[in-house]
């Protein structure tokens, strides 16, 4: 039990004292960057999927 309590105390200390938390503005701009990159990647993968779908449909039509 003592080890478990020590683990939680050290974890709390590390999160509150040692971890660098970015400012809100930086966090917000990084979140927008991830959102935009995810949308672009989704569009690219969707486009590739559509091209393959059309290509396979064309090949199966023979």
C-alpha positions in Angstrom: 0.0 0.0 0.0 2.9 2.3 0.8 4.3 1.8 -2.7 1.0 2.7 -4.3 0.6 5.9 -2.3 4.2 6.8 -3.1 3.5 6.2 -6.8 0.5 8.6 -6.8 2.3 11.3 -4.8 5.3 11.2 -7.2 3.0 11.2 -10.2 1.1 14.2 -8.9 4.4 16.0 -8.2 5.7 15.2 -11.7 2.6 16.5 -13.4 2.3 19.7 -11.4 6.0 20.6 -10.9 8.1 19.0 -13.7 5.9 18.9 -16.8 6.0 21.9 -19.1 2.4 22.8 -20.1 2.3 25.1 -23.2 0.4 28.4 -23.1 -3.2 28.3 -24.2 -2.5 30.2 -27.5 0.2 27.8 -28.5 -2.0 24.8 -27.6 -4.9 26.3 -29.7 -2.7 27.0 -32.7 -1.3 23.4 -32.6 -4.8 22.0 -32.3 -5.9 24.0 -35.5 -2.8 22.7 -37.3 -3.6 19.1 -36.4 -7.2 19.6 -37.5 -6.3 21.1 -40.8 -3.6 18.4 -41.5 -6.2 15.7 -40.6 -8.7 17.1 -43.0 -6.2 17.3 -45.8 -5.1 13.8 -45.2 -8.7 12.6 -45.1 -9.4 14.3 -48.4 -6.3 12.8 -50.1 -7.1 9.3 -48.8 -10.7 9.7 -49.9 -9.6 10.8 -53.4 -7.2 7.9 -53.7 -10.0 5.5 -52.6 -12.4 7.1 -55.2 -9.9 6.6 -58.0 -9.3 3.0 -57.0 -13.1 2.5 -56.8 -13.6 3.9 -60.3 -10.6 1.9 -61.7 -11.8 -1.4 -60.2 -15.4 -0.7 -61.4 -14.1 -0.1 -64.9 -12.0 -3.3 -64.9 -14.9 -5.4 -63.6 -17.2 -4.0 -66.3 -15.5 -6.1 -69.0 
